[in-house]
Amino acid sequence: MTSPEAESSYAWIRLAVALALMTIGGAGMYSMAVALPPLQAEFGIARGDASLPFTLTMLGFGAGGILMGRLADRFGVIVPVMIGAMCLALGFTSAGFAQNLAQFAAIHGLLIGFGTSGTFVPLVADITLWFTRRRGIAVAIVMSGNYLAGTVWPPIMQHFIDSGGWRATYIGTGLVCLFAMPPLALALRRKPPAIAGLSRAGARAASPDPERPLGLAPGQLQGLLCVAGVACCVAMSMPQVHMVAYCADLGFPAARGAEMLALMMGFGIVSRLVSGWIADHIGGLRTLLLGAALQASALALFLPFDGLVALYVVSALFGLFQGGIVPSYPLIVREYFSPHEAGARTGTVIMATLVGMALGGWMPGWIFDVTGSYRAAFANGIAWSLVTTTIAFLLLMRARRLSARAV
């Protein structure tokens, strides 16, 4: 039985604080989307090479997610959030002084990517322990901070890059992280009620057969979720990382591309909230299947339409269709695994999605360098999205068969 503090007024305040922290920390994910063109121009590098810092950011984010999740399980969420804030502040500031691509990319991977993980996995895993009946919408709200960051940061950073250069913009972003995040983190000191006083045996009894989730070994189910996570995010990151560069190649100002990216992320917030509500009614697996299928459809729309107005519309649709995919993974983890493993298992699955983001950030740039066009890159994204759709469908069919046998 959970504590009365679950879904209390404090739980909602905590959710708001977590949303703010994820929004600020999300600068680490979206800075390269607007810094890519000036970085390529200053260092005189190819598009694929200029995509490398984003790839390393996602790898650092993914690897850090596992460690940060374990730290949250052991010491509470405040420890990884504080570490993340310091890493982001140091990372953005030092990146502003980088003298070559190697330095810049290393800083992105080791500090900015790792720091961003402290404001993602721990916050998501923590919030699942504060909500029961409304867990889906709570996870959707906190993970909307990731998209809120994508809505807020690109236009702001583009403005300051245009007026003061990317170096000054990076240093300023680091100062924002330094002074805004630690005070917010202090509001998360209270321990989660969902596991207070609950033994491991009790936690396992509350889970639907955590020893054989969906009739599989825990590692097997986790592995399938990781493959699905890689695939969906290879597809997802293509427009998110390359939208500004794609618009510039079509002859549109970079500011239009930043606006499309912001629009995409803004509609992603709507998608995440709606998907959270849907997940509370149909579960995480069905939500994952729905999101993956819609994402493939949205990517397909980029192929026939490349006019300015059409790109605004398709960007909005892409954000609306794909926003609920990643939040479905923590929900699936909480549905089929022990709550005492929430941080570590959520971190592992999120790591897989970030490996997908890393691969998906670099791969379109490489395809562009080879083909001279983004059309093949969009087709590549569609194929990866269908992999996630297939895995979600097979797992859902397995769940239905096991449910029928139980009856």
N, C-alpha and C positions, 0 to 999 in steps of 0.2 A: 504494500500500500504506500502510495507516495505522500510526501509532506503536503500540508495545506498551502505551503508557499508555492507549489507548482501552479502555474497560471494565475498567480496572485498579481496585485498591482505592481509589486516590486519586480516580478518576472517580466512584465511589460516594459518597465523602466530599464531594466537590464538589457532587454531586446533593443531598445532605442539607442543605448550606449554602444552596444555591439554593432549596430547599423552604422553609427557615426565612425567608429574605429575602422570598420571595413571600407567605408567610403574614402577615408583619408589614406589608409594603407594601400588602397587600390591604385594609387598613382603609379606604383611600381609596375603594374601590368600594362598601363596604357600610355606611358611616357614615350615609348619607342614608336608608337603609331604616328605621332606627330614629329618626333625627332629624326625619323628615318631619312626623309629627303635632305635636310640640312647636314646631317651626319655624312650621308653619301657624298654630298658636294664638298664638304670641308676636307674629308680624308681621301677623296678621289677613288672610291671603291665601287664595286659592282653591287647590284641590288641584292643578290644572294648573300654577299659578304656583309652588307649593311643590316641584313636580317639576323645576323649571328647574335648580337646582344640580346635580342628578344628571346631567341632560342635558349641561350644560357640563363636568362631570367626565369623562364619557365622550368628549366631543369633545376635551378636553385630553389625555386618555389616548391617544386614537387618533392625534392629530397628533403627540404626543410619541413615540409608538411608532416612527414613521418615523425621526425624528431620533435617537432612542436606538439604534435598530437600526443606523443608519449609523455612529454613534459606536462601537458595539461592533465593527463590522466593521473600523474603522480603528484604534482605540486599545485594544481589548480590553474585556471586560465590566465591569471594575471602575470605569471612568470613568462610564458611565451609571448604575450602581447607586449610586455615591456622590452624584451629582447628584440622583438620585431621592430618596435619604434626606434630603438637606438641604431639598429642596422640600417633602416631606411634613411634616417637623418644623416648618418655617416656616408652611406652609399650615394645618395643624390649629391651631397656636397662634394665628395671626392670625384665623382664622375664629371662634375663641372670643370675639373682641372685636368682631365685625362688628355694626354698628348697624342694618342694614337688609338686605332681600333682595338688592339689587343688589351690595352689598359681599360678602355671603356667597357668592353665586353666582359672582362674578368670582374670588374666592379659590379656590373649588372647581375652576373651570376652569383657571386659570393656574398654580396651585401644586399642589393636591392631585391633580388629574387628570394633569398633566404629571409630577409626582413618582411617581405609581403606575406610569406607563409605564416608568420606569427599573428597576422590579423585576418586569417581565413579559416584554416582547419580548426584551430582551438576554439574560435568563436562559434563555428557551426556545430561542432561536437558538444560544446557547453550548452548551447541553447536547446538541443534536443533533450537535455536532462531537466529543463525547467518547464517543459510543456508536455501534455499527454494528449488530450482530445484535439487540441489545435496545433499539434506538432508540425503538420505540413505547412500551414500558413506562417508559423513562427520561423521555420527554416527558410521559407521563401522570402520573408521580410529581411532577415539578416543577410541572406545571400544576395538580396537586391542591392546591398551596399557595393558589391562588385560591379554591378551595372550602373548604379548611381555614380560610382567613380568614373566609369566610362562615359557617362553623360556630362559630368562636370569638368573633369580634368582635361580632355582633349581641346575644347574651345579655349579654356583658360590658358593652357600651355601654348597653344598655337598663337594666341594673342601676344603673349610675352616673348615667344620665340621671334615673331615678326617684328616686335618693337625693340627687344633687347638682346636677342640671340639665344641659342639653346643652352649655352653655358650658364648664363645668369639665371635662366629659368630653372635649370636643374638645382642650382644652389638655393634659390628661393624655395623650391619645393622641399628640399631637405630641412630648411628652417621651419617650415610649416609642420612637418612631421615631428620635429624636436620639441616644439612648444605646445602643440595641440594634443598629441596622443597620450603621453604619460598621465596627465590629469584625468582623462577619461578612463584610462586603465584602472585607476585606483577605485573606481566605482564597482569593479568586478571582484572584490575581495571575498564576498560571501560564498560559501560552498554550495554546490547544487543540491537541492532537496531530493531529487529523484533517487540518489544513491546513498543519502544520509541514513546510517543505521541499517543498511541493507547488505546482507552477506553475499558472497559470490554465489552460494548455493541458491539463495533467494532470488538473485538477479537472473540466474540461469533458468530457474523455474518460471520466471515471468516471461521468458523468451520462448517463441515457438520452436522448440527442438534446436537449440543452438549447436548441438553436437552434429546434427545432420540437416542443415538448412536446405530446404527444397530437395531433401534426399541426397544431398551431395556432402562431401567433406568440406569443412569451412574454407580450407585453402582453395578447393576447386571453385566454389561459388565466388570467392574473392578474386580468383584469377579471371573468371569470366567477366566480372564487373570491371576489372582493370582493363581487359581487352576492349570492352565496350566504351570505357572512359577514354582510352587512347583514340579510338576511331572517331567518336563523336566530336572530340576537340580538335583533331586534325582538320575536320570539316569546318568547325566553328571558327577557328582562328584565322582562316584565309581572309574573309571580309574584314574581320576586326583589325588585323595587322596591316593589310595592304590596301584598305579603302582609300586612304589619302594618296598613296602612290598611284593607284589605279586611276583615280580621277585626274591626277596630273598627266598621266600618259594619254588620257582621252582629250586633253587640252583644257580641262577645267581648273580653276584656281585651287590651290591646296586647302584654302579655307572652306571651300565647298565640301571637300572630302572629310574634313574635320567635323563639319556640320552633319554630314551623313552618318559618320561614326557615332556622334552624340545622339542623333535620332535613333539609330539602331540600338544603342544602349538604353535610351529612354523607353522605347517600346519593350526592351528586354525586361525592364522593371515591371511593367504591366504584365508581361508574360509570366514572370516569376511569381507574382502575387496570385494571378489566376491559377497557375499550375499548382501552387501550394494549396489553394482551396480545393482544386480537383483532386490532389493527392490525398487530402483528408477524407475524400469520399470513395476513391477507387484504388488507392494504394500507390506505392512507389514504382512498382514494375510497370503497371499500365501507363503511368505518367511518363516513364522513360520511353516506352514504345511510342506513345503519341508524339512526344517531342522530337524523337529521332526521325520519324516519318515526315513530320512537318518541316524539319530542318532540311532534309533532302529536297523537298518540294521548293522551298524558298531559294536554295542554291541554284536550282535549275532555272529560276526566273532571271538570274544574272546573265545567262547565255544569250537570250534573244533581245534583251533591252540594255542599251548603253547611253541613252539620252539623259540629260541632266534631271528632268522631272521624273523620268522613269526610275532612275537610280535612287532618288529620294524615296519613292514609293516602295521599291524592292528592298531597300535598306530597312525601312520601317517594318515591312513584312518579315524580313529575316529576324530582326530583333523580337518581334511578336511571336514567331514560331519556335525559336530555339532557346528561349530564356528559362524554360522549365526543366531542361535536361539535367544539368549538373546538380541542382537541388534534389533531384530524385535519388541520387546515390546515397547521401546520408540517411535518407528515409528508409531505403532498402536495408542499409546496414543496421539501423535501429529495429527494423521489423524482424530480422533474421539472426542477429548476433547479440551477445550479452552487452548490457549497457556499460559494464566495467571495461569493455574493449572499444568503446565508442571513439575515443580519440585516436588510438593507433589504427583501427580498421578504417575509419573515415579518412585519416591521413594517407593511408596506403592507396585507397581508391582515388582520392583527390590528386595524389602524386601521379597516378596514371593519366588522369585528365590533363594534368599540366605537362606531362611528357608529350601528350597529344598536341597541346597548344604549342609546345616548343617545336615539335616536328612540323606542325601545320603552319607555324610562322616562318620557318626556313624553307620548306618545300615549295611553296608558290613562288618565292623569289628565285629559287634554282630553276623551276620550270619556266619562269619568265626569261631568265638568262638564256635558256636553251632554245625556247620557241619564239621569243620576242613578243609574247602575248600572254594574257591571263586566262584565255578561254580554256586551255588545257588544265589550268590550275583549278578552275571552277568545277570542271568535270571530275577531277581527282577528288575534290571535296565531296561531291555527290556520292561517289563510290564508297568512300570511308563512312559516310553517314549511314549508308545501307548496311554496313557491317554491324553497327550498333542496333539498327532496327531488327536485324535477324536474331542477334543474341537476346534482345529483350523479348521478342516473340517466342523464342524457344523456352526461355525461363518462365514466361507466363503460362505457356502450355503445360510445362512441368508442374507448376503450382496448381493449375486447375486439375490435373490428373491426381495429384496427391490429395487435394481437397475432396474430390469425388470418392476416393478410396476411404477416406476418413469417415465420410457419411455412410 
